[in-house]
Amino acid sequence: MNILEFGHEKARKFFLKEESYFNFDLPSYFTFQNLLKSISTEIEGRKIEDFYKNVSPANGRPKRPYPSELEGVNHLLLNNKDGKYAWRPFQLIHPALYVAIVHEITKEDNWNLIVKRFKEFQENKKIRCQSIPLESQEEYLSDNAAAITNWWQKIEQESLELALQYDYVLHTDISNCYGSIYTHSIPWALHTKPIAKQNRSEDYVGNTIDKYIRDMSYGQTNGIPQGSILMDFIAEMILGYADLELTEKIDKAGISDYVILRYRDDYRVFTNNPQDADKIAKFLTEILIGLGMSLSGNKTFPSNDLITDSIKPDKLYWISEKNGAKGLQGHLLLIHRLAEKFPNSGSLRKSLDKFFNRIKELDEIKENVKVIISILIDIAYRNPRTYPIACGILSKLLSLIEDDNERDEILHKIRVKFSKIPNTGHIKIWLQRVTIKIDRREEYEETLCKKVNDRSVKIWNSDWLNQDINDLIDSAEIIDEDKINEIDEIIKSNEIQLFNY
């Protein structure tokens, strides 16, 4: 169900769900629900500024430390993208600032304004945004799984249908979208640019969102945190505003024979005239530059083969190749080849899901398990998107090695291999999940790993908050010991897979 159909109270409940707070993969024993609930109850009806700390310096004049003056307010989890030097920053937003934004946007008047504004963004039915956050209506389907299903239905399947009507499609997307967004464009999007510029100091919801995002980013105006449904929704505000401006330019140019499918920062422009598509891309470039963003040149390409190019190339490749091997090693080598051709792709993750399902019930493997592990780790090494499922497969393979010393030696080699590349906090979290039932004392450098065994470890910089909120954050149990006691040495399907295959 599209969240724009929600009333303000239901919207608040949705955004305060743990699943909305972070949407990247963490082991099941990390839990933030009680923390979010406690902070929400504590600050209900008040501004977060009411909970700032007062510091009295020597001259006796009280001074508040502001979060925008401090580093480490959010917890940054750098996820290596290619086994080399490219990385993607995921952030666990400071829970007090996260809840403060949720409360602000879900005040009844503010939520009604936001919903009204989105209706204006979506008035042009030829520009179809398919990435507004959804809440799953099925008990067995997570919100994330519902979003993936929605992409398949509204982007891939609709693209195939549009091939009946159009002869050309231009594919493009925004380069480093979240990292490039100009935060002052948030009030422009919600209140219009002239009104926002004339009322920068007013208590408008757009100004407040802008301020809180800068507060969590050391005062920077470029970029919004990545890794939560809330920030996905805020990105949609700016991208919806861009859709509105794009409509105006297209109408002025007299272009009418087109359809644009947009899934967040990914665009598919369907036309019967390639010159119209080029003009639309030019208009979009001009608009995005004004918002601090730009199109990705190496991901922009035209096509007149709409059927083939409506389906991701990794998916087409895997459909043709996946039945080429019978043994486990051969099967994994095929997946390795897929990883080389289409790194970090959705098909790669899905193919490893299928491999995991193939081996998870086996009591023995006649092939060389260490060779299979070596191939698996090489895939994960260059494809961080696969960390959770690769660690699930690894946990199963390790369980088939009877010699504890041999198993420990393999784990040591894996840790040494990943230590050669920068920004590997995410894989350390999942390697800890692999080893937590073998040896809980095993140490990993990532802060979230340290928190598992030491409650005093601080995830966020809260030096700007008063003692009451600090105590609330420090006392919150974000590591579920009951869950650690329940889980097995072998990672189960429901810990790492979105779908049952």
Secondary structure, 3 states (H helix, E strand, C coil): CEHHHCCHHHHHHHHCCHHHHCCCCCCCCECCHHHHHHHHHHHCCCCHHHHECCECCCCCCCECCCHHHCCCCCEEEEEECCCCCCEEEEEECCHHHHHHHHHHHCCHHHHHHHHHHHHHHCCCCCEEECCCCECCCCCCCCHHHHHHHHHHHHHHHHHHHHCCCCCEEEEEEECCHHHHCECCHHHHHHHCHHHHHHCCCCCCHHHHHHHHHHHCCCCCCECCCCCCHHHHHHHHHHHHHHHHHHHHHHHHCCCCCEEEEEECCEEEEEECCHHHHHHHHHHHHHHHHCCCCCECHHHCEEECCHHHHHCCHHHHHHHHHCCCCCCHHHHHHHHHHHHHHCCCCHHHHHHHHHHHHHHCCCCCCCCCHHHHHHHHHHHHHHCHHHHHHHHHHHHHHHHCCCCHHHHHHHHHHHHHHHCCCCCEHHHHHHHHHHHCCCCCCCCCCCHHHHHHHCCCCCCCCCCCECHHHHHHHHHCCCECHHHHHHCCCCCCHHHHCCCCC
